[in-house]
Amino acid sequence: MYLCIDIGNSQVHCGVFSATGELQVQFRHNTAHVGSSDQFAVFLLQVLRENNIEPNLLRNVAIASVVPSVDYSVTAAFLKYFNLKPLFLQPGVKTGIKISSNHPGEIGADLIAGAVGGITKYPNKHLLIFDFGTATTMIYVTPQAEFVGGAVLPGIRLMMESLQNNTAKLFTVNISAPQKPISKDTRQAIQSGLYYSQIGAAKELINQVIAEYHIVRSELVIIGTGGFATMLNTSQFFDEIVPDLILIGLREIVKLNE
């Protein structure tokens, strides 16, 4: 069995895959509450056993982390309680993709894992992958598995917090799809602005990439992932929502590096 872990700014997303590649169980933990190696290990042991998975059956662990402050505790948890050295996705790890960025070391491990997950599901296609998490990111991958680059903008929750923290009268709202773009009260107006700013940015990025790289739309697959992807797909401009895309990519990466 393989345990794949996506350590994001808000949540730690974990998935256990069978040897044949089937995702057997997935679960989440608050990144801010990872705590010590002992605390994180106890959490993992309890969740695995509650799902009838014997921890000693884990063969390998692959991790994509964008939160360096928790990496030590997570590593120590596996060394101490599982007798496993986790594979962190970092420069030098085999991924099967070519990175064309000017500064490859600056690319988030989650973006690379998402790209590998994308080409695993859709080989030989142009891919645009949107990840709606703490930040909203988009990456473009060619049919030749070349990671060309991407775009980053504030995530929908960060946008809401910015409004609350930098204005005198605006406040936190539930993040949800509005019934209509023009609202008659402040709460719904904030919801509308948050929602359509993300939708508008995504659609414009899609149009710009198609034009710049002369992509035929039928040869392009647009994938949405991350916590807000399903909510934002009410206009259905994604071809598919894949919540576990990064975990799928990590599963392929750990197999490549065995």
DAQUI-V899749 format. One record per helix or strand of 3 or more residues. SS is the DSSP state (H for helix, E for strand). FROM is the first residue (numbers start at 1). TO is the last residue. If there is no record, write none. Layout:
SS	FROM	TO
SS	FROM	TO
//
This chain:
E	2	7
E	11	17
E	23	30
H	31	33
H	37	50
H	55	57
E	60	65
H	68	81
H	104	106
H	109	121
E	126	132
E	135	141
E	146	154
H	156	166
H	186	213
H	217	219
E	220	225
H	229	235
H	245	256
//
